[in-house]
């Protein structure tokens, strides 16, 4: 399948989610199913990679280096995209190589990605000139994509998400936030009369305000305002799971038949539930929750979710 033709905007469904708490409050919750865009290049990753890969294909160098952990959605999507498009990919992976690779990394290797495992201290310095020079000596010339896919092309891709539905129909649009790239793209194309809530998947996510504004500045876009971050639903940190998160996801799936993952979209749902309970949404409000995909990572979270539900 040609990645650039994998989806028409007309094919992305929006589903009304009939959760009792929202119904009782007179608030309509809807879900943008970006998780259905592509079987491997899931959700927001499709938009994050779109223009970066086009730039690689237009250049004389068809090799890409990027970074991530053992369950990285970005690494998974990049590996498949490289396989499909004939682009060499190198994944710099945080931590030592284990005897049994995660299913995510097994997929990446099967699709031809070369995996370079580095210590956590090395990984923290992954953008240093000396580290990048070492990679270039080992692998030759390459294009470097930042962790999570954020970079010069991310806003151009992620701003297209807003074209998939009639944004003016909603009072609030909500999306999970990791590195800030997706949210920056949404901000860049957000109508002035619609609020946008980004939900940090990370503990201590205050820095995201700076990073998102910096991404906008680098893209030559004035910050239009009308957006904020929820910093209180990280549940202990990145990829951490709490009982309330596991229960909220379970109830969501029971009501809708749609699965979420706990690292990103599950926490975005939790933020909406928390604000609903606090009475922050007026009766008659209409909310769009963006399902940002990443369902392959659920394979590594099932045991933790079951434990929290037991």
C-alpha positions as CSV (number, residue, x, y, z in Angstrom):
1,X,0.0,0.0,0.0
2,X,1.3,3.4,-0.9
3,X,1.5,5.4,2.3
4,X,0.7,8.7,0.8
5,X,-2.5,7.3,-0.6
6,X,-3.5,5.2,2.4
7,X,-6.3,7.4,3.4
8,X,-8.8,9.9,2.0
9,X,-10.0,12.5,4.5
10,X,-13.6,11.4,3.6
11,X,-12.9,7.9,5.0
12,X,-12.0,8.9,8.6
13,X,-15.1,8.2,10.7
14,X,-16.4,10.3,13.5
15,X,-18.3,8.3,16.1
16,X,-20.7,9.6,18.8
17,X,-19.7,8.0,22.1
18,X,-22.7,7.3,24.4
19,X,-21.1,7.4,27.8
20,X,-23.7,7.6,30.7
21,X,-21.8,10.4,32.5
22,X,-21.7,12.6,29.4
23,X,-25.3,11.8,28.5
24,X,-26.6,12.7,32.0
25,X,-24.7,16.0,31.8
26,X,-26.2,16.8,28.4
27,X,-22.7,16.9,26.8
28,X,-22.1,15.1,23.5
29,X,-18.8,13.3,23.2
30,X,-17.5,12.3,19.7
31,X,-14.4,10.5,18.6
32,X,-12.2,11.1,15.6
33,X,-11.0,7.6,14.6
34,X,-7.4,8.4,13.5
35,X,-6.6,4.9,14.7
36,X,-8.3,3.5,11.6
37,X,-6.1,5.4,9.1
38,X,-3.6,2.7,8.5
39,X,-2.9,-0.7,10.0
40,X,0.7,0.1,10.8
41,X,1.2,3.9,10.4
42,X,-1.3,4.6,13.1
43,X,-3.2,7.8,13.9
44,X,-1.2,11.0,14.3
45,X,2.0,9.2,13.2
46,X,0.7,9.2,9.6
47,X,0.5,13.0,9.7
48,X,3.8,13.5,11.5
49,X,5.7,11.4,9.0
50,X,3.9,12.5,5.8
51,X,6.0,15.5,4.8
52,X,9.2,14.4,6.4
53,X,9.2,11.3,4.2
54,X,8.3,13.3,1.1
55,X,11.4,15.4,1.8
56,X,13.6,12.3,2.2
57,X,12.3,10.9,-1.1
58,X,13.0,14.2,-2.8
59,X,16.6,14.2,-1.6
60,X,19.7,12.3,-2.7
61,X,19.9,10.6,0.7
62,X,17.4,7.9,1.5
63,X,18.4,7.0,5.0
64,X,16.7,8.2,8.2
65,X,17.8,8.0,11.9
66,X,15.3,8.5,14.7
67,X,14.9,7.6,18.4
68,X,12.5,5.9,20.7
69,X,11.9,3.3,23.4
70,X,11.1,-0.4,23.2
71,X,7.4,0.3,22.6
72,X,7.7,3.5,20.6
73,X,4.8,4.1,18.2
74,X,7.0,6.4,16.3
75,X,9.7,3.8,15.7
76,X,7.1,1.3,14.7
77,X,5.5,3.6,12.2
78,X,8.8,4.8,10.8
79,X,10.1,1.3,10.3
80,X,7.0,0.3,8.3
81,X,7.0,3.5,6.2
82,X,10.7,2.9,5.4
83,X,10.0,-0.7,4.4
84,X,7.1,0.4,2.2
85,X,8.9,3.3,0.5
86,X,12.4,1.8,0.2
87,X,14.0,4.2,2.7
88,X,16.7,2.9,5.0
89,X,15.8,3.4,8.7
90,X,17.9,3.3,11.8
91,X,16.3,3.3,15.2
92,X,18.3,4.5,18.2
93,X,16.7,2.7,21.1
94,X,16.9,3.7,24.7
95,X,18.4,1.0,26.9
96,X,20.3,-2.2,26.4
97,X,19.2,-4.9,24.0
98,X,17.2,-7.5,25.9
99,X,17.3,-11.3,25.1
100,X,13.7,-11.0,23.9
101,X,12.8,-7.8,21.9
102,X,9.4,-6.2,22.4
103,X,6.9,-7.0,19.7
104,X,7.3,-3.4,18.6
105,X,11.0,-3.8,17.9
106,X,10.5,-7.3,16.5
107,X,8.2,-5.7,13.9
108,X,10.7,-2.9,13.2
109,X,13.5,-5.4,12.6
110,X,11.3,-7.5,10.4
111,X,10.6,-4.4,8.3
112,X,14.3,-3.8,7.9
113,X,15.1,-1.2,10.5
114,X,18.6,-1.4,12.0
115,X,18.4,-1.0,15.7
116,X,21.2,0.7,17.7
117,X,20.8,0.3,21.4
118,X,22.4,2.9,23.6
119,X,22.6,3.5,27.4
120,X,20.2,5.8,29.0
121,X,22.9,8.4,29.6
122,X,23.9,8.3,25.9
123,X,20.2,8.6,24.9
124,X,19.8,11.7,27.0
125,X,22.6,13.3,24.8
126,X,21.2,12.0,21.5
127,X,21.0,15.4,19.9
128,X,24.6,16.4,20.7
129,X,26.9,17.0,17.8
130,X,29.4,14.3,19.0
131,X,26.7,11.7,19.2
132,X,25.3,12.5,15.8
133,X,28.8,12.5,14.4
134,X,29.3,9.0,15.8
135,X,26.1,7.8,14.2
136,X,27.2,9.3,10.8
137,X,30.5,7.5,11.1
138,X,28.7,4.2,11.7
139,X,25.9,4.6,9.2
140,X,26.9,7.3,6.7
141,X,24.8,10.3,5.7
142,X,21.3,10.4,7.1
143,X,18.3,12.6,7.8
144,X,17.6,12.9,11.5
145,X,14.0,12.9,12.8
146,X,13.6,14.0,16.4
147,X,12.0,11.6,18.9
148,X,8.3,11.3,18.5
149,X,8.5,12.7,15.0
150,X,8.4,16.4,16.0
151,X,10.4,18.7,13.7
152,X,10.1,21.0,10.8
153,X,7.4,19.0,9.0
154,X,5.2,18.1,11.9
155,X,3.0,21.2,11.9
156,X,2.4,20.9,8.1
157,X,1.2,17.4,8.6
158,X,-0.7,17.6,11.8
159,X,-2.6,20.7,10.9
160,X,-4.4,18.6,8.3
161,X,-6.1,16.7,11.0
162,X,-8.5,19.6,11.5
163,X,-9.6,19.2,7.9
164,X,-11.1,15.8,8.7
165,X,-14.2,17.2,10.5
166,X,-16.2,20.4,10.7
167,X,-14.3,22.0,13.6
168,X,-16.8,24.8,14.0
169,X,-19.4,22.3,15.2
170,X,-17.5,21.7,18.5
171,X,-16.9,23.7,21.7
172,X,-13.8,21.8,22.6
173,X,-11.3,19.6,20.8
174,X,-9.1,17.4,22.9
175,X,-6.0,15.5,22.1
176,X,-3.2,13.7,24.0
177,X,0.2,15.4,24.0
178,X,3.6,13.7,24.1
179,X,6.3,15.9,22.5
180,X,3.9,18.6,21.5
181,X,4.1,18.2,17.7
182,X,0.6,17.1,17.1
183,X,-0.9,19.8,19.3
184,X,1.2,22.5,17.6
185,X,-0.3,21.4,14.3
186,X,-3.8,21.5,15.7
187,X,-3.2,24.9,17.2
188,X,-2.0,26.2,13.8
189,X,-5.3,25.4,12.1
190,X,-7.7,25.8,15.1
191,X,-10.7,28.1,14.6
192,X,-10.6,31.1,16.9
193,X,-13.9,30.3,18.4
194,X,-13.0,26.7,19.4
195,X,-11.0,25.7,22.5
196,X,-8.3,23.1,22.3
197,X,-7.2,21.0,25.2
198,X,-3.9,19.0,25.1
199,X,-3.5,16.3,27.7
200,X,0.1,15.7,28.7
201,X,1.1,12.0,28.9
202,X,4.2,13.1,30.9
203,X,4.7,14.0,34.5
204,X,6.0,17.5,34.8
205,X,4.8,18.6,31.4
206,X,4.9,22.3,32.0
207,X,7.8,22.5,29.6
208,X,5.4,21.7,26.8
209,X,4.0,25.2,26.8
210,X,7.5,26.4,25.8
211,X,8.2,23.6,23.3
212,X,4.8,24.0,21.5
213,X,5.2,27.8,21.2
214,X,8.7,27.2,19.9
215,X,7.4,24.8,17.2
216,X,4.9,27.4,16.2
217,X,7.6,30.1,16.0
218,X,9.9,27.9,14.0
219,X,7.0,27.4,11.5
220,X,6.4,31.1,11.3
221,X,3.0,30.8,12.9
222,X,1.6,33.3,15.5
223,X,0.2,31.6,18.6
224,X,-3.6,32.2,18.3
225,X,-4.3,31.3,21.9
226,X,-7.4,29.4,22.8
227,X,-5.5,26.4,23.9
228,X,-4.4,24.9,27.2
229,X,-2.7,21.8,28.7
230,X,-4.0,19.4,31.2
231,X,-1.0,18.4,33.3
232,X,-2.9,16.5,36.0
233,X,-3.8,13.2,34.2
234,X,-0.4,11.6,33.7
235,X,-1.1,9.1,36.4
236,X,2.4,9.0,37.7
237,X,4.3,9.6,34.5
238,X,4.8,8.4,30.9
239,X,3.2,5.0,30.3
240,X,2.1,4.7,33.9
241,X,-1.3,3.2,34.6
242,X,-3.6,3.9,37.5
243,X,-6.8,2.1,38.6
244,X,-9.0,5.1,37.6
245,X,-7.4,5.1,34.1
246,X,-7.8,1.4,33.6
247,X,-11.5,1.6,34.8
248,X,-12.2,4.6,32.6
249,X,-10.8,2.8,29.6
250,X,-12.7,-0.4,30.4
251,X,-16.0,1.5,30.7
252,X,-15.4,3.4,27.5
253,X,-14.8,0.2,25.5
254,X,-17.9,-1.5,27.1
255,X,-20.1,1.4,26.0
256,X,-18.6,2.1,22.6
257,X,-16.9,-1.1,21.5
258,X,-13.8,0.9,20.7
259,X,-10.4,0.2,22.3
260,X,-8.1,2.9,23.6
261,X,-4.5,2.7,24.7
262,X,-3.4,4.0,28.2
263,X,-0.3,6.0,27.2
264,X,-2.0,8.7,25.2
265,X,-5.7,8.7,24.3
266,X,-6.8,6.9,27.5
267,X,-5.3,9.8,29.5
268,X,-7.1,12.3,27.2
269,X,-10.4,10.6,28.0
270,X,-9.5,10.7,31.7
271,X,-8.9,14.5,31.5
272,X,-12.4,15.0,29.9
273,X,-14.0,12.8,32.6
274,X,-12.3,14.8,35.3
275,X,-13.4,18.1,33.9
276,X,-16.9,16.8,33.4
277,X,-17.1,15.8,37.0
278,X,-15.9,19.3,38.0
279,X,-18.8,20.9,36.1
280,X,-16.6,22.6,33.5
281,X,-18.8,21.6,30.5
282,X,-22.1,23.3,30.1
283,X,-25.2,21.4,29.0
284,X,-25.4,21.2,25.2
285,X,-21.6,21.3,24.8
286,X,-20.1,19.2,22.0
287,X,-16.6,17.8,22.4
288,X,-14.3,16.1,19.9
289,X,-11.8,13.6,21.3
290,X,-9.0,12.7,18.9
291,X,-8.1,9.1,19.0
292,X,-4.4,9.4,18.1
293,X,-3.8,5.7,17.4
294,X,-0.8,3.9,18.8
295,X,-2.7,0.7,19.4
296,X,0.3,-1.5,18.7
297,X,1.7,-0.3,22.1
298,X,-1.3,-1.8,23.9
299,X,0.5,-5.1,23.6
300,X,2.9,-4.0,26.2
301,X,0.3,-2.6,28.6
302,X,-2.2,-5.4,28.9
303,X,-0.7,-6.9,32.0
304,X,-0.5,-3.6,33.9
305,X,-4.2,-2.8,33.0
306,X,-5.4,-6.2,34.1
307,X,-3.5,-5.8,37.4
308,X,-5.1,-2.4,38.1
309,X,-8.6,-3.8,37.4
310,X,-8.2,-6.8,39.6
